[in-house]
């Protein structure tokens, strides 16, 4: 069973694997984020054959989404031969709940100068198994497997993977990786979610190369300010090393 069943060309029904951690009657936002990335990649491939790469995914979370059918709409905001800005909106009952703006760039050979100063993380095999379901309820968290090396609350490296497909259809490498991006906000909390609520309002992923392989690694640092805001910052990795970053701003609310 995938995260979503396709109902029509633009509508999708969440399965039990999508239920959230803050409220199991609502969708965890990670699978909808991946669904919008998939929609952007599909729209690109339907319009052009040059394979523009997805370099940035910037999401705004406008509200919660019930465990019910959602609709996806995609439009090109800034067309171009080598650079495009594409917007995808996920709605329920006519109300937008999640917006993605994605920058797409052309591909050219920069292999001679490729490299990164971002630090590597240990392989998954060198980390102990970790069960995030011990902290978080919901079908989404239960659908992933994780291995984690936590330095202290708010600072950890970890790998996540899943056997659950986004849909019963092929998806691109960015959409497959995006299934996991939003998990970062809860994988090394500085405090118990029973004591403090800290949902994120957004997520921005910058990718300097396409993720490869099935598992995604994270090197995550969590910061909390003095007046109700927090930040989860992650360097993301695949089997070849660092490939980008993910940032999430939090609204921090002691219970």
C-alpha positions, 0 to 999 in steps of 0.5 A: 500500500503506497502513501497515496492512491491516485483517484484522478489526474489531479486528486489523491487519497491518503492511506493509513501510512500518512496519518500524522504525529501531532494528530493521527486524524490529520496528514503528516505533512511529509507525504504531501510534500513528496506528492507536490514534488512528484507533481512538479516532476511530472508536469516538467516531463509532460511539457519538456524533454530536457530534464531540468533538475529540481534545485530548490523546494520551498514549502509553506504549510497553510494549515492542517490536512484531514485524512481525506482526498486532496487535489493538486494543481501545478502552474509555471510561474516563470517559464524559461529555456534554462531556468523555471519557477513552478508552483504546486498547490495541494488543497482540500475542500477548496482550501489550500493547505500546502504550497510548493515553489520549486526552482528548476535549472538546466543541466550542464557538465560541472564534474571537473569542479564538483565537490562539497565542504559539508561534513560526511556522516557515518553510514547507516550500518555504523549507527544503532537502530532507532524507533521514532514510534517510541516518541511519535504516533501515527502511520507515517512515522510507523512506515519508516525505519531509522538508525540514529546517532544522537550526540545530545537532544537537538543534535543528531545524525540519522538515516531513514528509509521505507518500503512504502512507495509514494504512489503505485506509479514511478516517481523521480529521485527528488520526490522519493527523497522528499518523502523523508524531508519533514521527518527532521523536525522530530528526529532529535527533539530538544524537549518532549513533544508532550511538554512543548509543541513545535510544529514547523510552518515551512520547509525549504530544501536546496539540492546541489545534486540529485539524491541517489539510492533509497535511504536519506541521511540527515545531520540535524541541529535544532535551535530554540529562540527566547520568544516562540520560534525555533529552527531545525537545520539539516544537511541531507545525505545519500549513499554518495555523501552530502547532497543538500540542506533542509530548513524548517522554522518552528512555532514553539509553544510550551504546553 
